[in-house]
Amino acid sequence: PPSPPPPFPPPSVWLRDPTFISGGVDDGSNNHYVGSGSGLCRNHPSTPRNCRAAAMDGDDLTLWHCNQGPPCSMDFDLKAARTVIAVSVLAQQSRFVSANLQYSSDGVDYATAMQLSLPSPSPPQSTIFELSPPISARFWRLSQIYSEGGRWPAINEFA
């Protein structure tokens, strides 16, 4: 017999799209050049920076870092409700050890989907966190982002 059609929209691992990042804190300075950079920072389109967009640019050598000590946050607007089955985090040198992954249908009231925790030192590859059950929502947030030793939290890739 034929297999049933996939649900609509199809469940997915978080999509890498820098335009989904709708808020948070970043360093807009020209310090801390890292990696090749894809020039996705709003205020500095021609040079790599430690901005939010670097966390979803598909380049493991670029990074976002909060411009303060923890806790920090990062907000995402997926432009439409999407069913998310997993997220992945590639951390920068133990500068992401925990965060809450939250979701919302209206961008105002958030519920916690799960707590994300990474060992220190950070694994050299992305860590995947599966949501069970999958959650459909338009708005997502990484809240209460903490690093080891109170350093400014940082993420190479979030997908």
C-alpha positions as CSV (number, residue, x, y, z in Angstrom):
1,P,0.0,0.0,0.0
2,P,1.2,3.6,-0.6
3,S,2.6,5.5,2.3
4,P,0.5,8.3,3.8
5,P,1.3,11.9,2.6
6,P,3.5,13.9,4.8
7,P,1.9,16.4,7.2
8,F,1.6,20.0,5.9
9,P,3.8,21.9,6.5
10,P,6.3,19.1,6.6
11,P,8.1,18.7,9.9
12,S,11.7,19.9,9.7
13,V,14.9,20.5,11.5
14,W,15.1,24.2,12.1
15,L,15.8,26.0,8.8
16,R,18.9,28.1,8.4
17,D,17.6,31.5,7.3
18,P,19.1,34.6,8.9
19,T,15.9,36.6,8.1
20,F,14.1,34.5,10.7
21,I,16.1,36.3,13.5
22,S,13.9,39.1,14.8
23,G,15.6,40.2,18.0
24,G,18.3,39.7,20.6
25,V,21.6,41.3,21.4
26,D,24.8,41.5,19.3
27,D,28.1,43.3,19.1
28,G,27.9,45.8,16.2
29,S,31.5,46.8,16.6
30,N,34.3,46.0,14.1
31,N,36.1,43.9,16.7
32,H,36.4,40.1,16.9
33,Y,36.6,39.3,13.2
34,V,36.0,35.5,13.0
35,G,35.8,33.2,10.0
36,S,35.0,34.1,6.4
37,G,31.8,36.0,7.3
38,S,29.0,36.3,4.8
39,G,28.3,40.0,5.4
40,L,24.8,39.5,6.8
41,C,24.9,42.2,9.5
42,R,22.4,45.0,8.9
43,N,24.7,47.8,10.1
44,H,27.9,46.4,8.5
45,P,26.9,44.7,5.2
46,S,30.5,44.4,3.8
47,T,32.4,42.9,6.7
48,P,32.0,40.0,9.1
49,R,30.8,40.9,12.6
50,N,29.5,39.1,15.6
51,C,25.9,39.7,14.8
52,R,22.7,37.6,15.2
53,A,22.6,36.7,11.5
54,A,26.0,34.9,11.8
55,A,24.3,32.3,14.0
56,M,22.2,31.2,11.0
57,D,24.4,31.9,8.0
58,G,25.4,28.3,7.3
59,D,29.1,29.1,8.0
60,D,30.5,27.3,11.0
61,L,33.4,29.8,11.2
62,T,31.2,32.9,11.9
63,L,29.5,33.5,15.2
64,W,27.1,35.5,17.2
65,H,27.9,36.6,20.6
66,C,25.9,38.6,23.2
67,N,27.3,42.0,24.0
68,Q,27.0,41.4,27.7
69,G,27.4,38.6,30.3
70,P,24.6,36.1,30.7
71,P,21.7,35.6,30.5
72,C,21.1,36.6,26.9
73,S,18.4,35.8,24.4
74,M,17.7,35.5,20.7
75,D,14.2,35.8,19.0
76,F,13.1,34.2,15.8
77,D,10.1,34.8,13.5
78,L,9.7,31.9,11.1
79,K,7.2,34.1,9.1
80,A,4.5,31.3,9.3
81,A,3.8,28.5,11.7
82,R,6.2,25.6,11.1
83,T,6.4,22.2,12.7
84,V,9.8,21.8,14.2
85,I,11.1,18.4,15.1
86,A,14.6,19.3,16.2
87,V,17.1,22.2,16.6
88,S,20.9,22.0,16.5
89,V,23.5,24.1,18.2
90,L,27.2,24.5,17.4
91,A,28.7,26.4,20.4
92,Q,31.7,28.6,20.6
93,Q,34.3,27.5,23.1
94,S,32.0,26.7,26.1
95,R,30.2,30.0,25.6
96,F,26.9,28.2,25.3
97,V,26.2,25.8,28.1
98,S,22.4,26.1,28.5
99,A,19.3,27.9,27.3
100,N,15.5,27.6,27.2
101,L,13.9,27.0,23.8
102,Q,10.6,28.7,23.8
103,Y,7.7,29.0,21.3
104,S,4.7,31.2,20.8
105,S,1.8,31.5,18.3
106,D,1.4,35.3,18.8
107,G,5.0,36.5,19.7
108,V,3.9,37.7,23.1
109,D,3.1,34.7,25.3
110,Y,5.8,32.0,25.2
111,A,5.9,28.4,26.5
112,T,9.1,26.5,27.1
113,A,9.6,23.6,24.7
114,M,12.8,22.3,26.3
115,Q,16.0,23.2,28.0
116,L,19.1,22.9,25.9
117,S,22.3,21.9,27.7
118,L,25.8,21.3,26.3
119,P,28.8,19.9,28.1
120,S,31.9,22.0,28.6
121,P,34.1,22.0,26.7
122,S,31.7,22.4,23.8
123,P,31.5,19.4,21.3
124,P,33.4,20.2,18.0
125,Q,30.2,19.4,16.0
126,S,26.6,20.5,16.2
127,T,24.4,18.9,18.9
128,I,20.9,18.0,17.9
129,F,18.0,18.4,20.3
130,E,14.8,16.5,19.2
131,L,11.4,17.9,20.2
132,S,9.0,15.2,21.3
133,P,6.3,15.7,20.3
134,P,7.1,18.1,17.4
135,I,5.8,21.7,17.9
136,S,4.2,24.0,15.4
137,A,4.7,27.7,16.0
138,R,5.7,30.8,14.2
139,F,7.7,32.6,16.9
140,W,10.6,31.0,18.8
141,R,13.1,32.2,21.3
142,L,16.3,31.1,22.9
143,S,16.0,32.6,26.4
144,Q,18.3,32.4,29.4
145,I,21.4,31.7,27.3
146,Y,24.3,31.0,29.7
147,S,28.0,30.4,29.1
148,E,30.7,28.9,31.3
149,G,32.2,31.3,33.8
150,G,30.0,34.2,33.0
151,R,31.7,35.0,29.6
152,W,29.6,36.6,26.9
153,P,27.5,33.7,25.4
154,A,28.3,32.8,21.7
155,I,26.9,30.5,19.0
156,N,28.5,29.5,15.8
157,E,25.4,28.0,14.2
158,F,21.8,27.5,15.3
159,A,19.6,25.6,12.9
